Amino acid sequence: MMTKAAQRAMEALAQRVFERDRNDPEERDSTTDFAFEFIVWLRANGWQHTPPAAPPPPAASNGLRGADLARAVLAEMSKGDSDGR
């Protein structure tokens, strides 16, 4: 489901593309100019670019962090090799 703002933007873009495509190819604005004009329209209607959220930091598979993680790694290392060290 789309928000009303997204629906309006989609309809406006579809209308602009339709109108642009009706012109002869040599009379059309460049695609860059077309895109710039549409972004200006979006901003004039309240749109603001929102960058994607940063991904969460990776967590250890066992859920340990900090000193607890270090202790678990040291305990695993202290088990030693198969020769008993």
N, C-alpha and C positions, 0 to 999 in steps of 0.2 A: 504494500500500500504506500502511496506517495503522499507527501505533505502537500498542502495547497500551494506553497511556494515552489516546490519542485514541479508540480503539475503546471503551474503558470510558466515556469522557465522552459519546460519541455514544449509546451504549446507555442511559446514565443519563438523558440529556436526552429521548430517545425515550420512555422509560418515564414520566418526569414529565409530558411533554406528553399522553401517552395517559391517565394518571390525571386530569390537569387537565380534559381534554376530556370525561371521563365525568361530571363534575359539571354541575349546572344552571348556566347562564350567570350567574345572579344570585348563586350561591354561590361562584363562582370568585374567586381572588385577582386583583388587578389584574395586568396584564402586567408592570408595573414591579416589583411585589413578586415575581412569578414569576421574572423575570430576576435580581433581586437574590439570591434564595434559591439559584438555580443557580450564580451566580458565587461565592457563599459556599461552596457544596459543592465547586466546582472548586478554590478556594484551600485548603480543608481537606484536599484530596487532593493537594496539592503543586503545583498550577498557579500559575505566575507570569506576569503580562503581560510580554511582550517587545516593546518598540517596534520598528518596522521600522528596518532599517539605513539610515543616511544615504546618499543617492546619491553616487557618486564625483564629484569635481570634473570639470567638462568639460575635455577636453584639446584642444589645437589639432589641426586635422585633419592637419597634417603631423607631429605628434608632438613639435614643438619646445616648449620651455618657457623661461621666464625670459629671460636675456640672448640666448640663441640665437633665441628668438622675436622679440625686439626687432630683432636684426640682420637677420633675414629680412624683417621688415616694412620696415625702412629700405632694404634692398637693392631690394625691390619698388618702393618709392616713388621711389628714385633712377633707376629706368628711365625715369621721366617720361612725359609725354604723347606723343602721336603727332607733335607738332611738334618733338621733339628736346630739350626742356628737361629 
